[in-house]
Amino acid sequence: MALINSETKDKELDSKPNREASRTTIARSFAVPVKKRRKRSRRHLVYVLTVIAPTLAVGAYYAFVAAPIYVSEASFVVRMAAPPSSNVFGSLLQNSGITRSQDDTFSVQEYIRSRQALKELQGQLPVRAIFGSPQADWLTRFPRLWESNSEEELYKYYSDRVSVIHNDTTGITVLRTTAFHAKDAADMNATLLTLSGNLLDRLNDRARNDAVRFADNEVQQAQQRVIDAQKSITNFRNKELMIDPNASSMSMVELITNLSAELATTRARLAETRKTAPDSSSIPFLTSQIAALEQQIESERGKMVGSDNSVAPRIADYESLVLMREFSNKALVSALDALEAARADARRQQLYLEVLVPPPLPDEAEMPYASKNILIVFLSLSLAYLLGWLMITAIRDHES
């Protein structure tokens, strides 16, 4: 019996470590799933807090808080009257008589986006009341929580509500305005189109006035040159006591011609008298007459040429003055023609805004894009959560 008891005690002592090891193994086998479940539940909680909850909050905002936003779109082009072509091929190409003005289209776009457009728009519409409509929600109504009620903040808000999109291929520009009322969106769009047309009218007036003013200045200068030329001729006549040196020279030439003819006749008579009656008493008379005629001719020739007091230099001066007057008259005629052309061009509108699609009155709110925005928020937060989880997992693996 003693041997049996001792063997039994030895078996019991050997079985205790085995039981303790099995208990430890069982406890460990149950502890591992518990830790995994805790980690998984923590991960789910983080996912819910960082992805699901914000997405639900955004969905609730669009479902119960966000105000409807109406969109009004209009399209227009800026055209320029084409000048008449000087050749047949140009006339064939310019059948419509108008061309697109790319630079002025950009000018209109910049004007619509400018503070000046907002200022002029405020003069015709209650812009602050439109953007601060009571029907708008607190996140989209002007001024928002993080904004002041200043002109600068109003301009930033206006820039978000008005957009201009230009198509370089077609040359068509789309003006898009948004507001919390359909009528406000359409009124803003129509008013901005009217203000843009007024801008082009001002550009036209400036170009017309500049062109006519320049041509008118040229006419005035040409007229003054004509007056100065005529004054120079008048001063010359008063100084020289001669209306027309050319006419005076012609009379002098005629006088010399007559004297030369009379001299020739007298010489012929003298020669004939000497032959027929050498002792005639008329010979001395004829001789003295010939001498007087020769002296007269030389004197008249001296008046025409040969000295500073002769008619020839005066003729040169007078012809120079007359030539200057003719040039001034021709310049005046050209300036008058240019002035008439400038006035005719001024009577034609150079630039104008042509509305292709007038701004409609929307009957349904187009914004906000609730489904699209909710999906974007969900995907963005999910991606951020995934990247964060991958980074944390990589750090833990590196530390272990």
C-alpha atoms as one frame of an Amber mdcrd trajectory, in Angstrom:
protein
   0.000   0.000   0.000   2.806   2.330   0.764   4.265   1.697  -2.622   0.932
   2.350  -4.296   0.422   5.550  -2.389   3.862   6.777  -3.237   3.368   6.062
  -6.905   0.040   7.825  -6.851   1.599  10.878  -5.264   4.347  10.864  -7.857
   1.781  10.764 -10.676  -0.151  13.602  -9.142   3.031  15.675  -8.836   3.865
  14.985 -12.504   0.363  15.841 -13.714   0.265  19.294 -12.043   2.795  20.961
 -14.407   0.997  19.479 -17.368  -2.330  20.864 -16.239  -0.826  24.294 -15.589
   0.770  24.330 -19.071  -2.492  23.354 -20.718  -4.332  26.047 -18.781  -1.758
  28.660 -19.903  -2.084  27.537 -23.507  -5.878  27.722 -23.358  -5.740  31.182
 -21.760  -3.352  32.415 -24.425  -5.534  30.972 -27.172  -8.488  32.944 -25.829
  -6.464  36.142 -25.184  -5.264  36.530 -28.818  -8.766  36.837 -30.362  -9.753
  39.269 -27.601  -6.813  41.574 -28.463  -7.597  41.356 -32.152 -11.218  42.184
 -31.474 -10.168  45.183 -29.367  -7.840  46.441 -32.109 -10.519  45.915 -34.726
 -13.138  47.720 -32.643 -10.703  50.620 -32.052  -9.996  50.789 -35.778 -13.701
  50.780 -36.550 -14.277  53.533 -34.007 -11.548  55.680 -35.585 -13.003  55.052
 -39.049 -16.458  56.049 -37.871 -15.148  59.225 -36.218 -12.880  60.296 -39.078
 -14.884  59.172 -42.147 -18.469  58.178 -41.444 -19.361  60.948 -38.990 -18.024
  63.852 -41.135 -19.701  62.367 -44.203 -22.998  62.125 -42.349 -22.551  65.688
 -41.107 -21.985  66.938 -44.646 -24.984  64.943 -45.848 -27.136  66.419 -43.099
 -25.974  69.913 -44.030 -26.961  69.461 -47.685 -30.216  67.743 -46.735 -31.496
  70.137 -44.071 -29.406  73.345 -44.063 -27.965  74.173 -47.519 -29.965  76.749
 -49.456 -30.729  76.239 -53.170 -28.573  78.286 -55.553 -29.862  79.314 -58.983
 -27.557  79.665 -61.991 -28.104  81.929 -65.012 -25.847  81.604 -68.055 -25.558
  83.870 -71.097 -23.179  83.749 -74.060 -21.923  86.667 -76.142 -19.261  87.715
 -78.620 -17.527  91.047 -79.134 -17.547  92.069 -82.796 -15.804  94.815 -84.689
 -17.079  96.462 -87.865 -14.711  95.477 -90.665 -13.324  98.345 -92.772 -14.172
  98.248 -96.483 -11.748  96.100 -98.429  -9.591  97.617-101.126  -9.528  94.559
-103.376 -11.940  92.032-104.798 -10.605  89.087-102.785 -10.958  91.004 -99.546
 -14.514  91.893-100.459 -15.306  88.242-101.091 -13.834  87.264 -97.721 -15.659
  90.002 -95.794 -19.191  89.277 -96.860 -20.635  89.918 -93.433 -18.801  93.187
 -92.882 -17.910  92.237 -89.290 -15.019  90.456 -87.612 -14.320  89.160 -84.143
 -12.293  91.365 -81.823 -10.229  89.076 -79.620  -8.441  91.770 -77.615 -11.650
  93.607 -76.798 -13.232  90.326 -75.685 -10.463  89.996 -73.117 -11.096  93.599
 -72.100 -14.754  92.800 -71.440 -13.788  89.713 -69.435 -11.380  91.655 -67.256
 -13.995  94.359 -66.779 -16.628  91.861 -65.569 -14.125  90.452 -63.064 -13.055
  93.908 -61.875 -14.005  95.982 -58.856 -15.306  98.671 -61.228 -17.931  96.268
 -62.572 -18.998  95.452 -59.002 -19.203  99.168 -58.187 -21.364  99.922 -61.232
 -23.466  96.810 -60.552 -24.138  98.086 -57.027 -25.424 101.296 -58.563 -28.188
  99.387 -60.371 -28.881  96.363 -58.144 -28.877  95.780 -54.353 -25.868  93.464
 -54.503 -25.411  93.184 -50.739 -29.081  92.292 -50.270 -28.846  89.701 -53.053
 -25.753  88.019 -51.606 -27.042  88.332 -48.030 -30.518  86.941 -48.717 -32.311
  85.613 -45.624 -33.144  82.439 -47.541 -29.430  81.588 -47.766 -27.842  79.394
 -45.111 -25.260  80.686 -42.661 -22.338  79.073 -44.531 -23.088  80.701 -47.908
 -24.757  83.993 -46.942 -22.646  87.159 -47.173 -20.895  87.987 -44.945 -19.938
  84.509 -43.748 -18.771  83.841 -40.200 -15.119  84.319 -41.042 -15.675  87.392
 -43.254 -16.205  91.072 -42.556 -18.737  93.331 -44.260 -16.048  95.300 -46.146
 -15.864  96.106 -49.835 -12.847  93.833 -50.251 -14.692  90.836 -48.805 -17.701
  91.702 -50.958 -15.470  91.706 -54.043 -14.055  88.268 -53.120 -17.582  86.952
 -52.639 -18.629  88.530 -55.962 -15.693  86.798 -57.690 -16.991  83.451 -56.410
 -20.514  84.160 -57.661 -19.634  85.482 -61.131 -17.504  83.604 -63.639 -16.497
  84.323 -67.236 -15.408  81.489 -69.536 -13.975  82.208 -72.994 -13.632  79.711
 -75.840 -10.602  80.598 -77.964 -11.756  78.378 -80.828 -15.254  79.802 -81.300
 -14.653  83.215 -79.750 -17.797  82.810 -77.632 -17.741  83.951 -74.002 -20.064
  82.466 -71.364 -21.133  84.644 -68.426 -22.330  82.632 -65.411 -23.974  84.212
 -62.366 -25.339  82.522 -59.224 -27.758  83.779 -56.574 -30.238  82.476 -54.015
 -33.204  83.663 -56.110 -33.767  82.855 -59.775 -34.682  86.456 -60.636 -31.584
  87.830 -58.884 -29.296  85.542 -60.886 -30.933  86.551 -64.183 -30.943  90.259
 -63.269 -27.254  90.209 -62.361 -26.395  88.513 -65.636 -28.439  90.920 -67.745
 -27.065  93.969 -65.907 -23.472  92.838 -66.359 -24.095  92.380 -70.092 -25.549
  95.903 -70.269 -22.570  97.335 -68.381 -20.184  95.499 -70.728 -21.976  97.011
 -73.715 -21.630 100.437 -72.103 -17.909  99.798 -71.725 -17.603  99.108 -75.451
 -19.600 102.265 -76.178 -17.112 104.264 -74.107 -14.241 102.678 -76.002 -15.970
 103.557 -79.270 -16.532 107.153 -78.175 -12.926 107.481 -77.101 -11.655 106.146
 -80.426 -14.040 108.364 -82.407 -13.182 111.492 -80.463  -9.478 110.817 -80.790
  -9.723 110.257 -84.539 -11.906 113.329 -85.185  -9.837 115.498 -82.855  -6.615
 114.525 -84.608  -8.114 115.182 -88.055  -9.556 118.508 -86.874  -6.155 119.565
 -85.538  -4.635 118.748 -88.918  -7.263 120.915 -90.649  -6.606 123.820 -88.301
  -2.868 123.580 -88.887  -3.388 123.441 -92.667  -5.669 126.450 -92.521  -3.088
 128.388 -90.535  -0.418 127.523 -93.110  -2.667 128.836 -95.896  -3.282 132.046
 -93.957   0.432 132.482 -93.305   1.243 131.930 -96.987  -1.319 134.500 -98.049
   0.026 136.983 -95.517   3.535 136.472 -96.877   2.331 137.270-100.418   0.494
 140.368 -99.155   3.573 141.597 -97.306   5.663 141.022-100.419   3.251 143.097
-102.535   3.195 145.930-100.018   6.947 145.967 -99.770   7.714 145.747-103.475
   4.712 147.816-104.575   3.958 145.178-107.157   0.865 143.048-107.431   2.324
 140.362-109.646   5.999 140.419-110.690   5.231 137.952-113.453   2.649 140.294
-114.972   5.036 143.244-114.589   7.811 141.320-116.273   5.482 140.416-119.118
   4.637 144.106-119.661   8.336 144.943-119.565   9.101 142.224-122.100   6.333
 143.547-124.303   7.733 147.068-123.985  11.244 145.910-124.903   9.820 144.059
-127.868   8.013 147.155-129.090  11.119 149.309-128.570  13.262 146.766-130.425
  10.805 146.773-133.303  10.789 150.581-133.393  14.591 150.574-133.212  14.781
 148.226-136.165  12.386 150.404-138.134  14.360 153.570-137.353  17.649 151.960
-138.340  16.109 150.868-141.624  14.896 154.403-142.329  18.320 155.813-141.473
  20.039 153.400-143.806  17.617 154.179-146.588  17.971 157.953-146.107  21.775
 157.772-146.226  21.540 155.968-149.520  18.964 158.120-151.141  19.699 161.541
-149.605  23.064 161.615-147.857  22.726 165.335-147.186  19.205 165.095-145.738
  18.553 167.008-142.529  16.618 164.024-141.087  19.753 161.913-140.645  20.789
 163.573-137.336  17.229 163.203-136.069  17.135 159.539-136.936  20.547 158.996
-135.397  19.530 160.590-132.128  16.272 158.627-132.177  18.184 155.360-132.583
  20.465 156.260-129.689  17.469 157.086-127.503  15.793 153.785-128.374  18.923
 151.795-127.606  19.281 153.560-124.273  15.627 152.911-123.492  15.994 149.215
-124.313  19.092 148.868-122.141  17.328 150.612-119.315  14.325 148.304-119.531
  16.581 145.257-119.681  18.419 146.487-116.602  15.098 146.660-114.773  14.427
 143.005-115.592  17.809 141.366-114.915  21.334 142.147-113.897  20.995 143.666
-110.394  19.370 143.177-107.018  16.812 145.830-107.847  15.738 144.073-111.042
  12.498 142.140-111.420  14.111 138.701-111.770  14.923 138.156-108.029  11.485
 139.447-107.124   9.916 136.979-109.510  11.844 134.133-107.810  10.692 135.250
-104.366   7.135 135.709-105.511   7.008 132.314-107.230   8.367 130.707-104.043
   5.583 132.319-102.017   2.957 131.281-104.565   4.309 127.717-104.535   4.080
 127.601-100.741   0.487 128.808-100.961  -0.356 126.082-103.468   1.194 123.430
-101.244  -0.738 124.793 -98.263  -3.990 124.723-100.256  -3.401 121.110-101.291
  -2.564 120.140 -97.702  -5.772 121.846 -96.562  -7.816 119.911 -99.112  -6.243
 116.623 -97.956  -6.856 117.501 -94.305 -10.497 118.309 -95.033 -10.903 114.977
 -96.834  -9.340 113.180 -93.862 -11.673 115.019 -91.491 -14.715 113.996 -93.510
 -13.484 110.392 -93.562 -12.934 110.480 -89.786 -16.435 111.852 -89.234 -17.923
 109.226 -91.532 -16.043 106.534 -89.611 -17.177 108.060 -86.331 -20.804 107.700
 -87.407 -20.296 103.943 -87.626 -20.063 101.867 -84.436 -16.699 100.131 -84.338
 -17.197  97.693 -81.457 -20.371  96.137 -80.138 -21.413  93.282 -77.892 -23.676
  90.731 -79.531 -25.627  88.507 -77.121 -26.022  85.034 -78.593 -27.949  83.468
 -75.709 -29.733  85.908 -73.373 -29.695  85.138 -69.636 -32.656  82.855 -68.834
 -34.750  82.872 -65.674 -33.903  79.492 -64.079 -36.889  77.510 -62.840 -34.846
  75.003 -60.818 -31.859  75.302 -58.508 -28.702  73.871 -60.067 -26.496  74.156
 -56.994 -25.251  72.981 -54.584 -24.074  69.659 -55.994 -25.014  67.646 -52.911
 -24.367  64.082 -54.129 -21.108  65.034 -55.804 -19.807  66.907 -52.771 -20.806
  64.159 -50.340 -19.044  61.557 -52.490 -15.928  63.738 -52.692 -15.879  64.160
 -48.895 -16.330  60.438 -48.336 -13.620  59.413 -50.788 -11.182  62.057 -49.540
 -11.620  61.087 -45.875 -11.416  57.402 -46.730  -8.183  57.965 -48.601  -6.780
  59.997 -45.707  -7.785  57.274 -43.245  -6.191  54.571 -45.385  -2.938  56.498
 -45.710  -2.843  57.145 -41.965  -3.485  53.495 -41.141  -0.746  52.355 -43.521
   1.726  54.803 -41.978   0.910  53.687 -38.405   1.191  50.006 -39.399   4.568
  50.628 -41.035   5.851  52.459 -37.928   4.748  49.613 -35.634   6.335  46.973
 -37.832   9.570  48.978 -37.855   9.580  49.297 -34.044   8.896  45.575 -33.524
